[in-house]
Amino acid sequence: MNSIGIRDIARAAGVSTATVSRALRGFATVDPELRDHVLAVAERLNYVGSPAAAALSTGKMNAIGIITPHLSRWSTMRMVEGIERELRGSGIDLVLYSMGDPNDPHPRPPIQRLRTRVDAFVAMSVAANSPDLEALLAVDVPVCLIGTESEMVSCVLIDDTEGARTATAHLLGLGHTRIGLIYGRQIRDPLVLEQTRYLGYLAALGGAGLESSAELEVSGGFTIAGGEQAMMRLLDLPEPPTAVFAMSDEMAFGALRALDARGLTPGSDIALVGFDGHDMADYLGLSTIAQPLEQIGTAAAKVILQSLDQDDRPPTKTILGTQLIARRSTQAR
């Protein structure tokens, strides 16, 4: 039996092969009734698409590459879930590539090799000064950045500065004036991702007539263990802070562990707020700035699908909001 191809479907459906290709890939520019008709014909003919054949005939691999520092992080996987959900039914697959911690020495992502396997890229949490980003922007395919801004390509991000300002203002509103900060790796480089949240922290302090103090700013490396060590350093100060803002929930989890080890009660002895909206934050009573991670992934996937459908689509910037969720860690008992 001869295999059924796109030309057979086009002939049976009475449309062009280009229309069949676009309908099978779920592009929004195809009329819904026409798409349903093409899909019904394809199903009746028992069509099974061949990625290799599609690549030869259309130059498309029907796949999107996701480049991220860490595949294991909770926030990364939540965003990937949003991307995958949006792509369901489109016939487009995901190719995941973890480049490792961007602050550590690592080989550049093999962009040119990946380019032969995907039609577009989504890059998560790649700093604006990273050579990884430079290589990515040089590739002539649609690119959407998550968490990073560039005038050259589309991006989806939250207002990190406003989120951090809200977190710090929450602590100020509780009467705290000596507020510690647990950041990631760097905060004074304007091109790294932590910088925007640091600016929000500074803005809130400045708005209250306070100045930042270097001894109150400690690195936690965006890990639980790092957050625990950072909180220990803050608690060991001659004058410890009465409240702490951690730039990620995972670092805040470590900070909670440090408080427990010292016999201190979050909220009563020292206030603590994190950032992310991690699922475990609710169980641990952690106040946090929640960001819509799955919505971020969904928005990035939509941008990519639209870019693949419209070759001349100009870059767009999508900014999503955050929400303060106050829990026991900032409420005295």
Sine and cosine of phi, psi and omega as CSV:
sin_phi,cos_phi,sin_psi,cos_psi,sin_omega,cos_omega
0.00,0.00,0.75,-0.66,0.02,-1.00
-0.95,0.30,0.61,-0.79,0.02,-1.00
-0.96,0.29,0.53,-0.85,0.00,-1.00
-1.00,0.06,0.74,-0.67,0.01,-1.00
-0.87,-0.50,-0.03,-1.00,-0.03,-1.00
-0.88,0.48,-0.60,0.80,0.00,-1.00
-0.89,0.45,-0.61,0.79,0.03,-1.00
-0.90,0.43,-0.66,0.75,0.02,-1.00
-0.91,0.41,-0.68,0.74,0.00,-1.00
-0.88,0.48,-0.68,0.74,-0.01,-1.00
-0.90,0.44,-0.70,0.71,-0.03,-1.00
-0.95,0.32,-0.53,0.85,-0.04,-1.00
-1.00,0.03,-0.25,0.97,-0.01,-1.00
0.96,0.28,0.55,0.84,0.02,-1.00
-0.74,-0.68,0.07,-1.00,0.00,-1.00
-0.98,0.18,0.32,-0.95,0.05,-1.00
-0.91,0.42,-0.54,0.84,0.03,-1.00
-0.89,0.45,-0.66,0.75,0.02,-1.00
-0.90,0.43,-0.65,0.76,0.04,-1.00
-0.88,0.48,-0.72,0.70,-0.02,-1.00
-0.86,0.50,-0.70,0.71,-0.02,-1.00
-0.93,0.36,-0.60,0.80,0.01,-1.00
-0.92,0.38,-0.67,0.74,-0.02,-1.00
-0.92,0.39,-0.44,0.90,-0.02,-1.00
-1.00,-0.03,-0.02,1.00,0.12,-0.99
0.97,0.22,0.42,0.91,-0.02,-1.00
-0.92,0.38,0.62,-0.78,-0.08,-1.00
-0.95,0.32,-0.33,0.94,-0.04,-1.00
-0.97,0.25,-0.18,0.98,0.05,-1.00
-1.00,0.10,0.78,-0.63,0.02,-1.00
-0.82,0.57,0.73,-0.68,-0.05,-1.00
-0.82,0.57,-0.66,0.75,0.01,-1.00
-0.91,0.41,-0.65,0.76,0.02,-1.00
-0.91,0.41,-0.65,0.76,0.02,-1.00
-0.89,0.46,-0.69,0.73,0.03,-1.00
-0.88,0.48,-0.62,0.79,0.02,-1.00
-0.90,0.44,-0.72,0.70,-0.01,-1.00
-0.90,0.44,-0.69,0.73,0.00,-1.00
-0.90,0.43,-0.61,0.79,0.02,-1.00
-0.90,0.43,-0.66,0.75,0.04,-1.00
-0.90,0.43,-0.69,0.73,0.00,-1.00
-0.88,0.48,-0.64,0.77,0.01,-1.00
-0.93,0.37,-0.64,0.77,0.00,-1.00
-0.90,0.44,-0.57,0.82,-0.01,-1.00
-1.00,0.06,0.02,1.00,-0.02,-1.00
0.86,0.51,0.69,0.72,-0.01,-1.00
-0.95,0.30,0.73,-0.68,0.13,-0.99
-0.81,-0.58,0.92,-0.40,-0.07,-1.00
-0.92,0.39,0.61,-0.80,0.06,-1.00
-0.95,-0.31,0.90,-0.43,0.01,-1.00
-0.84,0.55,-0.66,0.75,-0.01,-1.00
-0.90,0.43,-0.69,0.72,0.01,-1.00
-0.91,0.41,-0.64,0.77,0.02,-1.00
-0.88,0.47,-0.64,0.77,0.00,-1.00
-0.91,0.42,-0.63,0.78,0.00,-1.00
-0.93,0.36,-0.61,0.79,-0.09,-1.00
-1.00,0.07,-0.52,0.86,-0.08,-1.00
-0.89,-0.45,-0.23,0.97,-0.09,-1.00
0.97,0.23,0.14,0.99,-0.03,-1.00
-0.94,-0.34,0.63,-0.77,0.02,-1.00
-0.99,-0.14,-0.13,0.99,-0.04,-1.00
0.82,0.57,0.71,0.70,0.01,-1.00
-0.52,-0.85,0.52,-0.85,0.04,-1.00
-0.87,-0.49,0.73,-0.68,0.04,-1.00
-1.00,-0.02,0.72,-0.69,0.07,-1.00
-0.93,-0.38,0.87,-0.49,0.01,-1.00
-0.94,-0.33,0.81,-0.58,-0.07,-1.00
-0.53,-0.85,0.51,-0.86,0.06,-1.00
-0.90,0.44,-0.63,0.78,-0.11,-0.99
-0.66,-0.75,0.85,-0.53,0.08,-1.00
-0.99,0.16,-0.40,0.92,-0.12,-0.99
-0.99,0.11,-0.25,0.97,-0.05,-1.00
-0.94,0.34,0.62,-0.79,-0.03,-1.00
-0.85,0.53,-0.71,0.71,-0.05,-1.00
-0.90,0.44,-0.62,0.78,0.02,-1.00
-0.88,0.47,-0.74,0.68,-0.05,-1.00
-0.92,0.38,-0.54,0.84,0.06,-1.00
-0.91,0.41,-0.63,0.78,0.04,-1.00
-0.93,0.37,-0.63,0.78,0.05,-1.00
-0.89,0.46,-0.61,0.80,0.05,-1.00
-0.87,0.49,-0.65,0.76,0.03,-1.00
-0.91,0.42,-0.64,0.77,0.04,-1.00
-0.90,0.43,-0.73,0.68,-0.05,-1.00
-0.89,0.46,-0.64,0.77,-0.01,-1.00
-0.90,0.44,-0.64,0.77,0.00,-1.00
-0.94,0.35,-0.50,0.87,-0.05,-1.00
-1.00,0.08,-0.16,0.99,-0.01,-1.00
-0.85,0.52,0.73,-0.68,0.01,-1.00
1.00,0.08,-0.11,0.99,-0.01,-1.00
-1.00,0.04,-0.24,0.97,-0.06,-1.00
0.98,0.20,0.17,0.98,-0.02,-1.00
-0.97,-0.25,0.76,-0.65,-0.01,-1.00
-0.99,-0.13,0.20,-0.98,0.05,-1.00
-0.93,-0.36,0.66,-0.75,0.13,-0.99
-0.87,-0.49,0.91,-0.42,-0.06,-1.00
-0.99,-0.10,0.68,-0.73,0.05,-1.00
-0.69,-0.73,0.86,-0.51,0.05,-1.00
-0.99,-0.16,0.84,-0.54,-0.04,-1.00
-1.00,-0.09,-0.02,1.00,-0.01,-1.00
0.99,0.12,0.09,-1.00,-0.04,-1.00
-0.85,0.53,0.85,-0.53,-0.05,-1.00
-0.92,0.40,-0.27,0.96,0.02,-1.00
-1.00,0.08,-0.22,0.98,0.01,-1.00
-0.99,-0.16,0.45,-0.89,0.08,-1.00
-0.86,0.51,0.74,-0.67,-0.01,-1.00
-0.36,-0.93,0.43,-0.90,0.06,-1.00
-0.91,0.42,0.55,-0.84,0.08,-1.00
-0.91,0.41,0.56,-0.83,0.08,-1.00
-0.83,0.55,0.70,-0.72,-0.02,-1.00
-0.95,0.30,0.95,0.33,-0.13,-0.99
-0.83,0.55,-0.72,0.69,-0.06,-1.00
-0.90,0.44,-0.61,0.79,0.04,-1.00
-0.94,0.34,-0.67,0.74,0.04,-1.00
-0.90,0.43,-0.52,0.85,-0.02,-1.00
-0.87,0.50,-0.50,0.87,0.00,-1.00
-0.97,0.23,-0.10,0.99,-0.05,-1.00
-0.91,-0.41,-0.22,0.97,-0.07,-1.00
-0.71,-0.71,0.30,-0.96,0.02,-1.00
-0.98,-0.19,-0.24,0.97,-0.06,-1.00
-0.28,-0.96,0.20,-0.98,-0.01,-1.00
-0.76,-0.65,0.58,-0.81,0.26,-0.97
-0.89,-0.46,0.84,-0.54,-0.03,-1.00
-0.92,-0.38,0.83,-0.56,-0.04,-1.00
-0.97,-0.25,0.75,-0.66,0.18,-0.98
0.81,0.59,0.68,0.73,0.08,-1.00
-0.98,-0.21,0.87,-0.49,-0.08,-1.00
-0.89,0.46,0.47,-0.88,-0.08,-1.00
-0.91,0.42,-0.39,0.92,0.00,-1.00
-0.99,-0.13,0.20,0.98,-0.08,-1.00
-0.99,0.15,0.70,-0.72,0.12,-0.99
-0.87,0.50,-0.44,0.90,0.05,-1.00
-0.87,0.49,-0.65,0.76,-0.01,-1.00
-0.95,0.32,-0.62,0.79,0.03,-1.00
-0.85,0.52,-0.71,0.71,0.00,-1.00
-0.91,0.42,-0.60,0.80,-0.03,-1.00
-0.93,0.37,-0.67,0.74,-0.04,-1.00
-0.93,0.36,-0.31,0.95,0.00,-1.00
-0.99,0.16,-0.17,0.99,-0.02,-1.00
-1.00,0.05,0.74,-0.67,-0.09,-1.00
-1.00,0.07,0.91,0.42,0.10,-0.99
-0.62,-0.79,0.31,-0.95,0.06,-1.00
-0.86,0.51,0.68,-0.73,0.03,-1.00
-0.72,-0.70,0.68,-0.74,0.13,-0.99
-0.80,-0.59,0.80,-0.60,0.02,-1.00
-1.00,-0.09,0.63,-0.78,0.11,-0.99
-0.91,-0.41,0.88,-0.47,0.04,-1.00
1.00,0.02,-0.04,1.00,-0.01,-1.00
-0.74,-0.68,0.59,-0.81,0.01,-1.00
-0.97,-0.24,0.60,-0.80,0.11,-0.99
-0.43,-0.90,0.67,-0.74,0.04,-1.00
-0.96,0.28,-0.24,0.97,-0.09,-1.00
-0.99,0.12,-0.48,0.88,-0.07,-1.00
-0.68,-0.73,0.20,-0.98,0.02,-1.00
-0.95,0.32,0.42,-0.91,0.02,-1.00
-0.54,-0.84,0.47,-0.88,0.08,-1.00
-0.78,-0.63,0.79,-0.61,-0.05,-1.00
-0.41,-0.91,0.18,-0.98,0.12,-0.99
-0.98,-0.20,0.20,-0.98,0.10,-1.00
-1.00,0.08,1.00,0.10,-0.05,-1.00
-0.87,0.49,-0.62,0.79,-0.03,-1.00
-0.89,0.45,-0.72,0.70,0.00,-1.00
-0.92,0.38,-0.62,0.78,0.03,-1.00
-0.88,0.48,-0.70,0.71,0.01,-1.00
-0.93,0.36,-0.60,0.80,0.06,-1.00
-0.88,0.47,-0.67,0.74,0.01,-1.00
-0.89,0.46,-0.68,0.74,0.00,-1.00
-0.88,0.47,-0.72,0.69,-0.02,-1.00
-0.93,0.36,-0.64,0.77,0.03,-1.00
-0.89,0.45,-0.55,0.83,0.05,-1.00
-0.88,0.48,-0.69,0.73,0.01,-1.00
-0.94,0.35,-0.63,0.77,0.05,-1.00
-0.89,0.46,-0.63,0.78,0.00,-1.00
-0.91,0.42,-0.35,0.94,0.04,-1.00
-1.00,0.06,0.01,1.00,0.06,-1.00
0.99,-0.15,0.09,1.00,-0.01,-1.00
-0.99,0.13,0.67,-0.75,0.05,-1.00
-0.84,-0.55,-0.26,0.96,0.07,-1.00
-0.94,-0.35,1.00,-0.05,-0.16,-0.99
-0.92,-0.39,0.87,-0.49,0.03,-1.00
-0.99,0.15,0.32,-0.95,0.00,-1.00
-0.76,-0.65,0.80,-0.60,0.15,-0.99
-0.95,-0.32,0.94,-0.33,-0.04,-1.00
-0.96,-0.26,-0.10,-0.99,-0.05,-1.00
-0.99,0.14,-1.00,-0.09,0.00,-1.00
-0.91,-0.42,-0.74,0.68,-0.06,-1.00
-0.72,-0.70,0.55,-0.84,0.06,-1.00
-0.75,-0.66,-0.24,0.97,-0.07,-1.00
-0.98,-0.22,0.12,0.99,0.13,-0.99
-1.00,-0.08,0.90,-0.45,-0.09,-1.00
-0.90,0.43,-0.17,0.99,-0.06,-1.00
-0.98,-0.22,-0.09,1.00,0.00,-1.00
-1.00,-0.01,0.34,-0.94,-0.14,-0.99
-0.92,0.40,-0.50,0.86,-0.02,-1.00
-0.92,0.39,-0.38,0.92,-0.13,-0.99
-0.85,0.52,-0.66,0.75,-0.06,-1.00
-0.91,0.42,-0.63,0.78,0.04,-1.00
-0.94,0.33,-0.56,0.83,0.05,-1.00
-0.90,0.44,-0.64,0.77,0.02,-1.00
-0.89,0.45,-0.59,0.81,0.05,-1.00
-0.92,0.40,-0.65,0.76,0.06,-1.00
-0.87,0.50,-0.74,0.67,0.00,-1.00
-0.90,0.43,-0.63,0.78,-0.02,-1.00
-0.89,0.45,-0.65,0.76,0.00,-1.00
-0.92,0.40,-0.69,0.73,0.03,-1.00
-0.88,0.47,-0.72,0.69,-0.01,-1.00
-0.88,0.48,-0.62,0.79,0.02,-1.00
-0.90,0.43,-0.39,0.92,0.02,-1.00
-0.99,-0.13,0.12,0.99,0.01,-1.00
0.97,0.24,0.38,0.92,-0.01,-1.00
-0.93,-0.36,0.39,-0.92,0.07,-1.00
-0.93,-0.38,0.48,-0.88,0.05,-1.00
-0.96,0.27,0.38,-0.92,0.02,-1.00
-0.78,-0.62,0.81,-0.59,-0.06,-1.00
-0.86,0.51,-0.56,0.83,-0.03,-1.00
-0.93,0.36,-0.29,0.96,0.00,-1.00
-1.00,-0.07,0.00,1.00,-0.03,-1.00
-0.94,-0.33,0.92,-0.38,-0.12,-0.99
-0.78,-0.62,0.63,-0.77,0.02,-1.00
-0.99,0.15,0.68,-0.73,0.07,-1.00
-0.87,-0.49,0.00,1.00,0.11,-0.99
0.90,0.43,0.24,0.97,0.00,-1.00
0.87,0.50,0.52,0.85,0.06,-1.00
-0.78,-0.63,0.32,-0.95,0.04,-1.00
-0.90,0.43,-0.72,0.70,0.00,-1.00
-0.88,0.47,-0.65,0.76,0.01,-1.00
-0.91,0.41,-0.61,0.80,0.04,-1.00
-0.91,0.41,-0.61,0.79,0.04,-1.00
-0.90,0.43,-0.71,0.70,0.01,-1.00
-0.90,0.43,-0.64,0.77,0.00,-1.00
-0.90,0.44,-0.68,0.73,0.02,-1.00
-0.91,0.42,-0.61,0.79,0.06,-1.00
-0.86,0.51,-0.67,0.74,0.02,-1.00
-0.89,0.45,-0.65,0.76,0.02,-1.00
-0.92,0.40,-0.64,0.77,-0.01,-1.00
-0.93,0.35,-0.40,0.92,-0.01,-1.00
-0.99,0.11,-0.07,1.00,0.02,-1.00
-0.91,0.41,0.50,-0.86,0.06,-1.00
-0.82,0.58,-0.58,0.81,0.08,-1.00
-0.80,-0.61,1.00,0.03,-0.06,-1.00
-0.90,0.44,0.38,-0.92,0.08,-1.00
-0.94,0.34,0.41,-0.91,0.07,-1.00
-1.00,-0.07,-0.17,0.98,0.03,-1.00
-0.48,-0.87,0.43,-0.90,-0.04,-1.00
-0.65,-0.76,0.69,-0.72,0.14,-0.99
-0.95,-0.31,0.87,-0.49,0.05,-1.00
-0.98,-0.21,0.74,-0.67,-0.09,-1.00
-0.95,0.30,-0.04,1.00,0.11,-0.99
-0.50,-0.87,0.47,-0.88,0.02,-1.00
-0.91,0.42,-0.58,0.81,-0.02,-1.00
-0.90,0.44,-0.65,0.76,0.08,-1.00
-0.91,0.40,-0.58,0.81,0.04,-1.00
-0.91,0.42,-0.58,0.82,0.06,-1.00
-0.87,0.49,-0.68,0.73,0.05,-1.00
-0.90,0.44,-0.62,0.78,0.03,-1.00
-0.89,0.45,-0.62,0.78,0.06,-1.00
-0.88,0.48,-0.64,0.77,0.02,-1.00
-0.90,0.43,-0.62,0.79,0.03,-1.00
-0.91,0.41,-0.66,0.75,0.03,-1.00
-0.89,0.46,-0.66,0.75,0.02,-1.00
-0.89,0.45,-0.64,0.77,0.00,-1.00
-0.90,0.43,-0.48,0.87,0.01,-1.00
-1.00,-0.04,0.03,1.00,0.01,-1.00
0.96,0.28,0.43,0.90,-0.02,-1.00
-0.98,-0.21,0.55,-0.83,-0.03,-1.00
-0.98,-0.21,0.86,-0.50,0.05,-1.00
-0.87,0.49,0.71,-0.70,-0.01,-1.00
0.99,-0.11,-0.69,0.72,0.00,-1.00
-1.00,-0.02,-0.79,0.61,-0.03,-1.00
-1.00,0.07,-0.60,0.80,0.02,-1.00
-0.43,-0.90,0.72,-0.70,-0.01,-1.00
-1.00,0.05,0.57,-0.82,-0.05,-1.00
-0.60,-0.80,0.73,-0.68,0.08,-1.00
-0.73,-0.68,0.66,-0.75,0.01,-1.00
-0.95,-0.30,-0.30,-0.95,-0.04,-1.00
-0.48,-0.88,0.84,-0.54,0.13,-0.99
0.52,-0.85,-0.69,0.73,-0.12,-0.99
1.00,0.08,0.59,0.81,0.00,-1.00
-0.86,0.51,0.57,-0.82,0.01,-1.00
-0.83,0.55,-0.59,0.81,-0.05,-1.00
-0.96,0.27,-0.27,0.96,-0.03,-1.00
-0.86,0.50,-0.62,0.79,0.00,-1.00
-0.90,0.43,-0.70,0.71,-0.02,-1.00
-0.91,0.42,-0.53,0.85,-0.06,-1.00
-1.00,-0.05,0.00,1.00,0.01,-1.00
0.94,0.35,0.48,0.88,-0.05,-1.00
-1.00,0.02,0.82,-0.57,0.16,-0.99
-0.94,0.35,0.62,-0.79,-0.10,-1.00
-0.43,-0.90,0.33,-0.94,0.18,-0.98
-0.99,-0.12,0.94,-0.34,-0.07,-1.00
-1.00,0.06,0.74,-0.67,0.10,-1.00
-0.92,-0.39,0.57,-0.82,-0.09,-1.00
-0.99,0.16,0.98,0.22,-0.16,-0.99
-0.88,0.48,-0.72,0.70,0.00,-1.00
-0.91,0.41,-0.59,0.80,0.06,-1.00
-0.90,0.43,-0.58,0.82,0.05,-1.00
-0.88,0.47,-0.73,0.68,0.03,-1.00
-0.88,0.47,-0.68,0.73,0.01,-1.00
-0.88,0.48,-0.70,0.72,0.00,-1.00
-0.89,0.46,-0.65,0.76,0.02,-1.00
-0.90,0.43,-0.66,0.76,0.02,-1.00
-0.90,0.44,-0.65,0.76,0.03,-1.00
-0.88,0.47,-0.67,0.75,0.03,-1.00
-0.87,0.50,-0.70,0.71,-0.02,-1.00
-0.91,0.42,-0.70,0.71,0.01,-1.00
-0.87,0.48,-0.66,0.75,0.02,-1.00
-0.92,0.40,-0.61,0.79,0.01,-1.00
-0.93,0.37,-0.61,0.79,0.05,-1.00
-0.93,0.37,-0.51,0.86,-0.02,-1.00
-0.99,0.15,-0.47,0.88,-0.03,-1.00
-0.78,-0.62,0.98,-0.17,-0.10,-0.99
-0.87,0.49,-0.52,0.85,-0.08,-1.00
-0.99,-0.14,0.30,0.95,-0.03,-1.00
-0.92,0.39,0.82,-0.58,-0.01,-1.00
-0.94,0.33,0.38,-0.92,0.02,-1.00
-0.87,0.49,0.55,-0.83,0.02,-1.00
-0.81,-0.59,0.37,-0.93,0.08,-1.00
-0.80,-0.60,0.83,-0.56,0.00,-1.00
-0.90,-0.43,0.85,-0.53,0.01,-1.00
-0.90,-0.43,0.85,-0.53,0.00,-1.00
-0.97,-0.26,0.47,-0.88,-0.07,-1.00
-1.00,0.08,0.25,-0.97,0.07,-1.00
-0.87,-0.49,0.17,-0.98,-0.05,-1.00
-0.63,-0.77,0.75,-0.67,0.11,-0.99
-0.98,0.20,0.81,-0.59,0.10,-1.00
-0.89,-0.46,0.96,-0.29,-0.06,-1.00
-1.00,0.02,0.76,-0.65,0.01,-1.00
-0.72,-0.69,-0.32,-0.95,-0.13,-0.99
-0.87,0.49,-0.51,0.86,-0.12,-0.99
-0.92,0.38,-0.17,0.99,0.12,-0.99
-0.81,-0.59,0.33,0.95,-0.01,-1.00
-0.82,-0.58,0.91,-0.43,-0.01,-1.00
-0.91,0.41,0.63,-0.78,0.00,-1.00
-0.88,-0.47,0.00,0.00,0.00,0.00
